[in-house]
Amino acid sequence: MAKLKLDLHDIYNKGNIIDTELHRIITEAVKKKITLVEIIPGKGTGTLRKKVKRFLRQKEIRALYHRLEVDTKNHGRFFVHFRF
């Protein structure tokens, strides 16, 4: 199974770059028909996690993927599942 991974630790305080990277990874997954994207906002204060969730819940983004899963063992990690 092909998977893409986006770790946001290095850019956690750069809001505009975060949005760009989230768009890039979702677009790449759709274009290459990748079935799983792992996004790691980290645990921290929860601000970045909320930002990622808000991004993924946007109507036009939500239409692109099948299911969103929060890692049960590590709540600082999301799995975005695609179905093609």
N, C-alpha and C positions, 0 to 999 in steps of 0.2 A: 504494500500500500504506500503510495506516494504521500509525503507530508511536507508542509512548509512550516517554518518556525519563525516567530518574531519576538525577540526579547527586547522589552522596552526599558530595561534598567539603565542603559547608557544615555537615554534621551528623556527620562522621566519628567524633567522640568522644561521641556521645549514643546509646548502645546501645538504649534503649527507643524512641526516636524512629525509629531505623533500622529496627527490626522493624516498627513501625507503618507506615512509608512503604513498605517492601517488600510488606507485606500489601495496602496500599492500591493499589499499582500493579498487582499481580497480579490482584486482585479487579476493578479497573477494566478491565483487558485482557479478562478473561473476560466481564464484563458487556456491554462494548461490542463484543465479538468482534474485538479488535485482534490482528493476527497476529504482531506483533513488539514486544518491550519491550527497550529498551537500558538497562542498569544500569551506572553508572560509579562503582565504588568507588575508582578511582585506583590508582596503583602503590604508593607508600609502602612500608611495612614488610611488607605482605601480610596483616596482621591483618584488615582490613576485607574484603578479597577473600575470605578464608577464611570470615568470618562470613556473607557473602552466599551463598557456595557451600553452607554448612551449611543456611542458610535454604531455599535452592532444592531441596536434597536431602531435606527433610522429606517423609515419605510423602504427607501430605495436600496439600502444595504441588506435589510432583512429579506427582501425578495430574492437575493442571490444565493443564500445558503439554506440548508435544510433544518439544522438543529444546532443550538448552542448548549455547551455542557461546561459546568464548572468542575474542575478536578476535585474529587471528594477527599483526596489525601493532601492536596495543596491548593487552598483557595486563592492563591496568587497566580493561578494558571487557568486559561480557558481553552476549550477545544471547539472549533467551529467546523461542523460537518457539512459537507456538500454532497448532493446527489445529482448525478448526470445521466 
